[in-house]
Amino acid sequence: MRLKSGVQVLSALVVFLLMVACDAQQANDGRTATAVHEAVKAMVPDSRSGDSAMDKLAKEYVQLVLELGNHDDSYVDAYYGPAALREIASQSQSSPADITERGESLLKQLPSVTLGDGSIDNLRRHYLKTQLAALVAHAHGLAGGMPRNFAKEARALYDTKPPKQDLASFNPLLDELELLLPGSEPLSSRVAKFRHGYEIPADRLQVVFDAAIEACRLRTKKFIPLPDKETFILEYVSDKPWSGYNWYKGGAHSLIQVNRGLPITIDRAIDLGCHEGYPGHHTYNALLEQALVRGRGWVEYSVYPLFSPQSLIAEGSANYGIDLAFPDEEKTRFEMEVLYPLAGLEPKTAEKYERVMALVDQLGFAGNEIARQYIDGEIKAEQVPTLFEKYTLMSPAKAAQRKDFVDAYGAYVINYNWGKKLVADYVERGSHSNAERWQRFARLLSSPRLPSSLDW
């Protein structure tokens, strides 16, 4: 991004100096980064796909995704494939029931998958089968034939089985927060007041995000070879239900939007910079496009259906990418030394703030359980906001909004935290250094892996 003020120039300089210091501490990681580059490069062959039968089936899959998008505005999150397919889809009169039937027929035509075979061609077959099965499930639901059930929805749409958890198991986290933030008001109110003191002033938002995103990008580029001319446009918006969003446009270009209509606390700068940009959604989509769409000519990766197993990998890797780019105490240190001064905030209590927010983050799994109980009919609608307020410490307004999110998106809530755990398990399995973790992470972002093929 372009720097527009002296403060921004200063922020970029501080980021640069910090990264130089990190270079000295991570010499071994830097040497191993070459292996990461080679791993990603190996995903890109010298020639296009020669499997015309699979390519034909893949194109039919893309057509079905685009046509189902006619019935669900949220379904097609990104598409940068052939314009002709989009045009044909826009003219389609197929109903969700029609699409269900066509999807089931296409599933029967796909070649079999060998379980445990991690070869790229077998992973492609598994990807198409699993994504297509999720499409059929979603189309079936839109046609009115899929009763709500949290576990079945998670399995059908996201290719996973999230754990059930007793809400009482989260009480120790709440007890620790009670000690950190004593008082007579409801704990959710105390957390809200505490967070308010760490909000980024509106006139400092740009400079803080410039510095945070640049740091995320520099740390990612150390280990992952980003495509040439990759870039994004950063916009600030209002009146959105989310804090940030990445709209991938193809050609290694994204539109990243940050919702300034919601309070943005200092920790969200790094979180959003990594999650939406580097090494999160922007990086994931750019690497998939480079390795699989342009490298292999696999058209199925030019479309991203939101309610699909790919979302668990996308959201999980974007959240895990924060910890990968800023391991251990590095995030807190960077915020204290760089972002707090740029935001005009006092860094002395930064460590306490990070501890509070880490506990609140762990309570996100309680949100999964509340969503499960609500979808499965174990609790009534009017109980949901109250439970979100008690166990996830949301404000009353945020808790009501979260209930609306569950009404609209159902089991999608698991993709952020459960997805992060599954990605972490994959990346850290057998990894003994930060560089090795980056290597496995880059391999994941450049491959057709889905939740059920993470062990292959």
Helices and strands as residue ranges (DSSP letters): H 6-25, H 27-42, H 52-68, E 76-79, H 83-90, H 96-109, H 120-142, H 150-158, G 167-170, H 171-180, H 187-196, G 202-204, H 205-221, E 231-237, E 244-250, E 253-259, H 267-272, I 273-277, H 281-288, I 289-294, G 299-302, E 303-305, H 309-325, H 330-334, I 335-339, H 340-343, G 347-349, H 350-362, H 364-375, H 383-391, H 396-409, G 410-413, H 414-428, H 434-445, G 451-453
